[in-house]
């Protein structure tokens, strides 16, 4: 499957944010924890549903929408993890 380079960069950015979240979680609670926020659950659901768009002409658009929501979810998760640190 060919994806645009910019989409691969977005996937890398999401991965980087998730790694930073895991490190932050470990530093705060001494365990790696990924929060099950509503945005993370929505991302998982959209990834599952988005599989139906593979090989369709609109697949890249669907992938971008899912990637944007995933990036938001990852940033939100990091915010929640770091908010607990300051409490």
QUIFENVEN-V275746 format. One record per pair of residues at least 12 apart in sequence whose C-alpha atoms are under 8 Angstrom apart, sorted by sequence separation. I is the first residue (numbers start at 1). J is the second residue. If there is no record, write none. Layout:
i:I j:J
i:I j:J
This chain:
i:22 j:34
i:50 j:62
i:21 j:34
i:50 j:63
i:50 j:66
i:47 j:66
i:46 j:66
i:43 j:66
i:43 j:69
i:43 j:70
i:39 j:69
i:40 j:70
i:43 j:73
i:39 j:70
i:39 j:72
i:40 j:73
i:39 j:73
i:40 j:74
i:37 j:73
i:37 j:77
i:35 j:77
i:34 j:77
i:14 j:67
i:21 j:74
i:28 j:81
i:17 j:71
i:24 j:78
i:28 j:82
i:11 j:67
i:14 j:70
i:18 j:74
i:21 j:77
i:25 j:81
i:28 j:84
i:3 j:60
i:7 j:64
i:10 j:67
i:14 j:71
i:17 j:74
i:21 j:78
i:24 j:81
i:25 j:82
i:28 j:85
i:13 j:71
i:17 j:75
i:20 j:78
i:24 j:82
i:7 j:67
i:14 j:74
i:18 j:78
i:21 j:81
i:17 j:78
